[in-house]
């Protein structure tokens, strides 16, 4: 797991919605984390997988936006957002296995053809005989 450079991260704090009373209406406990892909030193193939995994969270400028608002504490939300980013990068670092093309076995081909023949005969039996 590569270290994420601090220059690639930018933090924004916002008000979290939902119930909470007077204190909740004036505190900014929700966290929005922006990760600039171009500033992070990741290999090119990892970057392409990361962009695919980010989906809607990827902006046109090349930032991944991760929001966290599940905790009441700003620090816990910041840790949660960082953990989500780390999980996303860790998932992108995993190189997918290349598929080895295989051929069906002789027995499986014979089973398939036998089943097709049996179904064909069944349908032939349903037809009215030509007189």
C-alpha positions in Angstrom: 0.0 0.0 0.0 1.7 3.2 -1.1 1.6 6.3 1.1 -0.8 8.9 -0.1 1.0 12.3 -0.4 -0.5 15.1 1.6 -0.4 17.4 -1.4 -2.9 15.1 -3.2 -5.5 15.5 -0.5 -7.8 18.4 0.3 -10.3 18.5 3.1 -13.6 20.4 3.2 -15.9 20.3 6.2 -19.7 20.8 5.9 -22.8 20.6 7.9 -24.3 17.1 8.2 -28.0 16.8 7.8 -30.4 14.9 9.9 -31.6 15.2 13.5 -29.3 16.6 16.1 -30.9 19.7 17.6 -29.3 23.2 18.0 -25.7 22.1 18.2 -25.9 20.1 15.0 -27.2 23.2 13.1 -24.0 25.1 13.7 -21.3 22.5 13.6 -19.5 21.2 10.5 -18.9 17.6 11.3 -19.3 16.1 7.8 -16.1 15.7 5.8 -15.5 15.8 2.1 -12.1 14.5 1.0 -10.7 15.3 -2.5 -7.9 13.1 -3.8 -6.2 14.4 -6.9 -5.1 11.3 -8.9 -2.4 13.1 -10.9 -0.6 14.2 -7.7 -0.7 10.7 -6.2 2.3 8.7 -7.4 0.5 5.5 -8.6 1.4 3.3 -11.6 -0.6 4.1 -14.8 -2.5 0.7 -14.8 -3.5 1.3 -11.2 -4.7 4.8 -12.0 -6.9 3.5 -14.8 -8.4 0.8 -12.5 -8.9 3.5 -9.8 -10.8 5.7 -12.2 -13.0 2.8 -13.2 -13.7 1.9 -9.5 -14.4 5.5 -8.5 -17.3 5.8 -10.9 -19.6 8.8 -10.1 -17.1 10.0 -7.4 -14.6 11.0 -10.1 -14.8 14.6 -11.4 -13.8 15.9 -14.8 -10.7 17.5 -13.3 -9.4 14.2 -12.1 -10.4 14.4 -8.4 -12.0 11.6 -6.4 -14.5 13.0 -4.0 -15.3 10.9 -0.9 -17.8 12.1 1.7 -18.3 10.8 5.2 -21.1 11.9 7.5 -22.0 8.8 9.5 -20.3 9.9 12.7 -21.1 12.9 15.0 -17.4 13.7 15.3 -15.4 15.5 12.6 -12.3 13.5 13.4 -14.1 10.2 13.1 -15.6 11.3 9.8 -12.1 12.3 8.5 -10.7 8.9 9.5 -13.6 7.2 7.9 -13.1 9.1 4.6 -9.4 8.3 4.6 -10.2 4.7 5.3 -12.6 4.6 2.3 -9.9 6.2 0.1 -7.3 3.6 1.2 -9.8 0.8 0.6 -10.5 2.1 -2.9 -6.7 2.4 -3.7 -6.0 -1.0 -2.3 -8.8 -2.5 -4.5 -7.3 -0.7 -7.5 -3.8 -2.1 -6.8 -5.0 -5.7 -7.2 -4.2 -6.7 -10.7 -7.0 -8.8 -12.3 -6.1 -12.3 -13.4 -5.8 -12.7 -17.1 -8.3 -15.3 -18.5 -6.8 -18.3 -20.1 -9.1 -19.4 -23.0 -10.2 -22.9 -22.6 -11.9 -25.4 -25.0 -14.9 -27.5 -24.1 -14.1 -31.2 -23.5 -15.2 -33.9 -25.9 -17.6 -35.3 -23.4 -19.3 -31.9 -22.7 -19.7 -31.3 -26.5 -21.3 -34.8 -26.9 -23.7 -34.1 -23.9 -24.7 -30.7 -25.4 -25.3 -32.3 -28.8 -27.2 -35.2 -27.3 -29.5 -32.8 -25.3 -30.1 -30.7 -28.5 -31.0 -33.9 -30.4 -33.3 -35.1 -27.7 -35.1 -31.7 -27.6 -35.4 -31.7 -31.4 -36.9 -35.2 -31.4 -39.4 -34.2 -28.7 -40.5 -31.2 -30.8 -40.7 -33.3 -33.9 -43.1 -35.7 -32.1 -45.5 -32.8 -31.3 -45.9 -31.9 -35.0 -48.9 -33.1 -36.9 -48.1 -35.7 -39.5 -48.2 -34.6 -43.1 -50.9 -36.6 -45.0 
